[in-house]
Amino acid sequence: MKRIITLVLLMFTYLASAQTVIKCAPSINLNDRPLWVVNNIVLTDEKVSEIVEKALKPDDVESITVLKEAEATAIYGNSARNGAVIITLKKNQSNNVAAEKESLSVTGASLAAHPLVIVDGKEIPNADEAAQFMKKLLPENIQSVTVLKDPAALAKYGDKGKNGVLFINLKK
């Protein structure tokens, strides 16, 4: 009996030391993905973001900017809490949809609550003037657009920023 117990203990000791431990790199949690912005269009659907991520060709990319958590959240809100990847594509005849439009239009949001519009650092205080300006604004005249909303807009602009703030920098 002692021999059997000793033999079993030796076998377990040998088998325990012979086990192989495989360590894998941590997988990417889909909830930890950054927000993707392509040509100023926020891609909110994870599947669309994955498709864009895989389908982008280096020759089509003009620039890529990566914003860390705090900076991305200040610009794009809570959806960018894990950062943001901002991609600007090169303009050519096959993908220049903006050139076909005569003016800007805002989709996906109701403009009943007008945001504060600031153009080249100058505030447009009247909502009607801001709306007229936006209708006449041509995409090729825009250098950059930044949107500030929710607590960040309220903290910086008080009651005037309650409906969000649009910063528009024009090309010079």
NORZI-V145669 format. One record per residue. RES is the residue in one small letter. NEAR is the number of other C-alpha atoms within 10 Angstrom. Layout:
# NORZI-V145669
RES,NEAR + RES,NEAR
This chain:
# NORZI-V145669
m,6 + k,7 + r,8 + i,9 + i,10 + t,11 + l,12 + v,12 + l,12 + l,12 + m,11 + f,12 + t,11 + y,11 + l,10 + a,10 + s,8 + a,9 + q,8 + t,7 + v,6 + i,5 + k,6 + c,6 + a,5 + p,6 + s,6 + i,8 + n,7 + l,8 + n,8 + d,11 + r,18 + p,22 + l,25 + w,24 + v,20 + v,16 + n,11 + n,13 + i,11 + v,16 + l,15 + t,13 + d,10 + e,15 + k,10 + v,12 + s,19 + e,13 + i,10 + v,15 + e,11 + k,9 + a,9 + l,12 + k,10 + p,9 + d,8 + d,13 + v,14 + e,11 + s,11 + i,13 + t,11 + v,15 + l,18 + k,15 + e,15 + a,14 + e,15 + a,22 + t,21 + a,18 + i,17 + y,20 + g,17 + n,15 + s,15 + a,24 + r,19 + n,17 + g,22 + a,24 + v,18 + i,21 + i,19 + t,16 + l,19 + k,13 + k,14 + n,10 + q,7 + s,6 + n,11 + n,12 + v,10 + a,14 + a,14 + e,8 + k,11 + e,13 + s,14 + l,14 + s,9 + v,9 + t,7 + g,5 + a,7 + s,8 + l,11 + a,7 + a,11 + h,18 + p,22 + l,23 + v,26 + i,18 + v,15 + d,12 + g,10 + k,10 + e,14 + i,15 + p,13 + n,11 + a,14 + d,11 + e,12 + a,18 + a,16 + q,10 + f,15 + m,15 + k,14 + k,11 + l,16 + l,16 + p,16 + e,12 + n,11 + i,13 + q,11 + s,13 + v,13 + t,14 + v,16 + l,22 + k,21 + d,16 + p,15 + a,18 + a,23 + l,17 + a,12 + k,12 + y,14 + g,11 + d,12 + k,16 + g,22 + k,19 + n,18 + g,21 + v,24 + l,19 + f,18 + i,18 + n,16 + l,16 + k,10 + k,6
